[in-house]
Amino acid sequence: MFRMSVECKNRTFSQPSIAVEFEYPFRLHQVYFDAPKCKNSDTVRVFLIGDYSSSAEFFVTIGVFAFLYSTAALCIYVFFFEKYKENNKGPLIDLGVTGVFAFMWLVSSGAWAKGLSDVKTATNPDKVLTQIPACEEGGNHCREVHDPVMSGLNTSVAFGFINVVLWVGNLWFVFKETGIIAPFMRAPPPQGKPAAPDAYGQQGAYEQDPYASNQGGYQPDYSQQGYNQDAEYGQGYGQQGAPTSFSNQM
């Protein structure tokens, strides 16, 4: 609702407060008010311009059906979840319906945002005053008294786009319930640990002589002269023999 004031040159015919009320579904071409002619006590009926009911009704219809579907889906989740998961038909149907509602919320919110912008233009008191014949005559003074309150309508547009975000986000959760993504979410199989060496089969590998390797290490040569002295000493001692008697030694 908004108010206007028409002050005629002859104050007797003036109307200081003209109230114009409009509401859902915003068929403004059916909204009218009576304005003074400022020539006599007669009044003229002035109609607003525009019909914005289609976008407003479309937006409200989507909201009502979305609420009903959400209520039904909640009951199914709580009481018939096993039936819902049977044969995977429930999640697939839910995914399709959720996608449709997400798209319809986007379309209806955009349409209603444009419709609301047109409603604001059509109900602008400055523009409506130009439709009053007396305001075009000299000596008469027309002005707005109270602008229309649009805060509730602005909130409805914000509510619509918030629902777009919510329903698009809900698509992800319903999509996970379908199980389509399950094969791609599986963790890779764990890699097997290498088998422990056979203690008995590889025992020889641990008993190899490290000095027998071909890595250039020190390898003593037992055939050298120094190692044969013990043998020569043994031979000399064997040839000398033990003394037979004390007299023979003398």
C-alpha positions as CSV (number, residue, x, y, z in Angstrom):
1,M,0.0,0.0,0.0
2,F,1.1,3.6,-0.7
3,R,-0.5,7.0,-0.1
4,M,-0.6,10.1,-2.2
5,S,-1.9,13.6,-1.7
6,V,-3.7,15.8,-4.2
7,E,-4.1,19.5,-3.2
8,C,-6.4,21.4,-5.5
9,K,-6.3,25.1,-6.2
10,N,-9.7,25.1,-4.5
11,R,-8.9,23.5,-1.2
12,T,-12.5,22.4,-0.9
13,F,-11.9,19.6,-3.5
14,S,-8.5,18.5,-2.2
15,Q,-7.8,14.9,-0.9
16,P,-4.8,15.0,1.4
17,S,-4.6,11.2,1.7
18,I,-5.4,8.7,-1.1
19,A,-4.6,5.1,-0.2
20,V,-3.8,2.6,-2.9
21,E,-3.7,-1.0,-1.8
22,F,-2.4,-3.9,-3.9
23,E,-1.5,-7.5,-3.0
24,Y,-0.8,-10.9,-4.3
25,P,-1.3,-12.0,-7.1
26,F,-0.5,-8.4,-8.3
27,R,-3.1,-7.9,-11.0
28,L,-2.5,-4.2,-10.9
29,H,-4.8,-3.5,-13.8
30,Q,-7.6,-4.4,-11.5
31,V,-6.5,-2.0,-8.7
32,Y,-7.9,1.5,-8.8
33,F,-8.4,4.5,-6.6
34,D,-10.6,7.7,-6.9
35,A,-8.8,11.0,-7.4
36,P,-10.4,14.5,-7.3
37,K,-10.9,16.4,-10.5
38,C,-10.3,19.7,-8.7
39,K,-13.1,21.3,-10.7
40,N,-15.9,20.2,-8.7
41,S,-16.7,17.5,-6.1
42,D,-16.6,14.8,-8.7
43,T,-13.8,12.2,-8.7
44,V,-12.1,10.2,-11.4
45,R,-11.3,6.5,-11.2
46,V,-7.7,5.7,-11.9
47,F,-6.4,2.2,-12.5
48,L,-2.8,1.0,-12.1
49,I,-1.0,-0.5,-15.0
50,G,0.3,-4.1,-15.4
51,D,-0.5,-7.7,-14.7
52,Y,2.3,-9.5,-12.9
53,S,0.3,-12.4,-11.6
54,S,1.9,-15.1,-13.8
55,S,5.4,-14.8,-12.3
56,A,4.1,-14.4,-8.8
57,E,1.7,-17.4,-9.0
58,F,4.4,-19.5,-10.7
59,F,6.8,-18.8,-7.8
60,V,4.3,-19.6,-5.2
61,T,3.2,-22.8,-6.9
62,I,6.8,-24.1,-7.0
63,G,7.2,-23.3,-3.4
64,V,4.0,-25.2,-2.4
65,F,4.9,-28.3,-4.4
66,A,8.5,-28.2,-3.1
67,F,7.2,-28.1,0.4
68,L,4.8,-31.0,-0.2
69,Y,7.5,-33.1,-1.8
70,S,10.0,-32.4,1.0
71,T,7.4,-33.5,3.6
72,A,6.7,-36.7,1.7
73,A,10.4,-37.4,1.2
74,L,11.0,-36.9,4.9
75,C,8.3,-39.4,5.8
76,I,9.8,-42.0,3.4
77,Y,13.3,-41.5,4.8
78,V,12.1,-42.0,8.3
79,F,9.5,-44.8,8.0
80,F,10.2,-46.5,4.7
81,F,14.0,-46.2,4.2
82,E,14.5,-49.9,3.4
83,K,11.8,-49.8,0.8
84,Y,13.3,-46.6,-0.5
85,K,16.7,-48.4,-1.1
86,E,15.1,-51.5,-2.7
87,N,16.3,-52.1,-6.3
88,N,17.8,-48.5,-6.2
89,K,14.6,-47.2,-7.8
90,G,13.8,-44.8,-4.9
91,P,17.1,-42.9,-5.0
92,L,17.0,-42.6,-8.8
93,I,13.5,-41.2,-8.7
94,D,14.4,-38.9,-5.9
95,L,17.4,-37.7,-7.9
96,G,15.3,-36.9,-10.9
97,V,12.6,-35.0,-8.9
98,T,15.3,-33.1,-6.9
99,G,17.0,-32.0,-10.1
100,V,13.6,-30.8,-11.5
101,F,12.8,-28.8,-8.4
102,A,16.3,-27.2,-8.4
103,F,15.9,-26.1,-11.9
104,M,12.3,-24.9,-11.3
105,W,13.4,-22.9,-8.3
106,L,16.0,-21.2,-10.4
107,V,13.5,-20.3,-13.2
108,S,10.7,-19.2,-10.8
109,S,13.0,-17.1,-8.7
110,G,14.4,-15.3,-11.7
111,A,10.9,-14.8,-13.1
112,W,9.6,-13.4,-9.8
113,A,12.6,-11.1,-9.4
114,K,11.8,-9.6,-12.8
115,G,8.1,-9.4,-11.9
116,L,8.8,-7.7,-8.6
117,S,11.0,-5.1,-10.3
118,D,8.1,-4.4,-12.6
119,V,5.7,-4.2,-9.7
120,K,7.9,-1.6,-8.0
121,T,7.9,0.5,-11.1
122,A,4.2,0.3,-11.6
123,T,3.5,1.2,-8.0
124,N,6.0,4.0,-7.8
125,P,3.9,7.0,-6.4
126,D,5.7,9.5,-8.7
127,K,4.6,7.5,-11.7
128,V,1.1,6.9,-10.5
129,L,0.6,10.7,-9.9
130,T,1.2,11.3,-13.7
131,Q,-2.0,9.3,-14.3
132,I,-4.1,11.7,-12.3
133,P,-5.6,14.4,-14.7
134,A,-5.8,17.0,-12.0
135,C,-2.0,16.8,-11.3
136,E,-1.3,18.0,-14.9
137,E,-3.3,21.2,-14.3
138,G,-1.6,24.3,-13.0
139,G,-2.3,25.4,-9.5
140,N,-2.8,21.9,-8.2
141,H,-0.1,20.2,-6.1
142,C,0.3,16.4,-6.0
143,R,2.8,14.5,-3.9
144,E,3.5,11.2,-2.4
145,V,2.8,10.7,1.3
146,H,4.0,7.1,1.9
147,D,6.0,4.8,-0.3
148,P,5.0,1.2,-0.7
149,V,6.7,-1.3,1.7
150,M,8.6,-3.9,-0.4
151,S,10.7,-5.5,2.3
152,G,8.6,-8.7,2.5
153,L,8.6,-9.1,-1.3
154,N,12.4,-8.6,-1.4
155,T,12.7,-11.3,1.2
156,S,10.7,-13.7,-1.0
157,V,13.1,-13.2,-3.9
158,A,16.1,-13.9,-1.6
159,F,14.2,-17.0,-0.2
160,G,13.8,-18.3,-3.8
161,F,17.5,-18.1,-4.7
162,I,18.5,-19.6,-1.3
163,N,16.2,-22.6,-2.2
164,V,18.1,-22.9,-5.5
165,V,21.4,-23.4,-3.5
166,L,19.8,-25.8,-1.1
167,W,18.2,-28.0,-3.8
168,V,21.3,-28.0,-5.9
169,G,23.3,-29.1,-2.8
170,N,20.8,-31.7,-2.0
171,L,21.4,-33.2,-5.5
172,W,24.9,-34.4,-4.3
173,F,23.5,-36.2,-1.2
174,V,20.8,-37.9,-3.3
175,F,23.3,-38.8,-5.9
176,K,25.4,-40.6,-3.4
177,E,22.4,-42.7,-2.3
178,T,22.0,-44.0,-5.9
179,G,25.3,-45.8,-5.6
180,I,26.4,-44.7,-9.1
181,I,29.6,-43.2,-7.7
182,A,30.4,-46.2,-5.5
183,P,32.7,-48.0,-7.9
184,F,34.8,-44.8,-8.3
185,M,35.0,-44.2,-4.6
186,R,36.6,-47.6,-3.7
187,A,40.1,-47.5,-2.2
188,P,42.8,-49.2,-4.2
189,P,43.7,-52.8,-3.0
190,P,46.6,-52.9,-0.5
191,Q,49.9,-53.9,-2.0
192,G,51.2,-57.3,-0.7
193,K,54.3,-57.4,1.5
194,P,57.3,-59.1,0.1
195,A,57.6,-62.7,1.3
196,A,60.2,-63.4,4.0
197,P,63.3,-65.3,2.8
198,D,63.4,-69.1,3.3
199,A,65.6,-69.7,6.2
200,Y,66.6,-73.2,5.1
201,G,66.6,-72.6,1.4
202,Q,68.9,-69.6,1.6
203,Q,71.0,-70.7,4.5
204,G,74.0,-71.2,2.2
205,A,73.9,-67.6,1.2
206,Y,74.6,-66.6,4.8
207,E,77.5,-69.1,5.2
208,Q,79.6,-67.9,2.4
209,D,83.2,-67.0,3.2
210,P,83.5,-63.3,3.0
211,Y,87.2,-63.6,2.3
212,A,86.5,-65.8,-0.7
213,S,84.8,-63.0,-2.7
214,N,86.4,-61.4,-5.7
215,Q,86.3,-57.9,-4.3
216,G,90.0,-57.4,-4.0
217,G,90.3,-58.0,-0.3
218,Y,93.3,-59.4,1.5
219,Q,93.7,-63.2,0.9
220,P,96.7,-64.8,2.7
221,D,98.9,-67.1,0.6
222,Y,99.6,-70.2,2.7
223,S,102.2,-71.5,0.2
224,Q,104.7,-68.7,0.9
225,Q,108.1,-69.4,2.6
226,G,107.1,-68.0,6.0
227,Y,104.4,-70.4,6.5
228,N,106.7,-73.4,5.6
229,Q,109.2,-72.8,8.4
230,D,107.2,-74.8,10.8
231,A,107.4,-77.7,8.6
232,E,111.2,-77.4,8.2
233,Y,111.6,-77.1,11.9
234,G,109.7,-80.2,12.4
235,Q,111.8,-82.1,10.0
236,G,115.1,-80.9,11.7
237,Y,113.8,-82.0,15.0
238,G,112.9,-85.3,13.8
239,Q,116.3,-86.0,12.2
240,Q,118.2,-85.1,15.4
241,G,116.3,-87.4,17.5
242,A,116.5,-87.8,21.2
243,P,119.9,-88.8,22.9
244,T,120.3,-92.5,23.7
245,S,122.4,-92.0,26.8
246,F,124.3,-89.4,28.7
247,S,127.6,-90.9,27.6
248,N,126.9,-90.5,24.0
249,Q,126.3,-86.8,24.5
250,M,129.7,-86.3,26.1
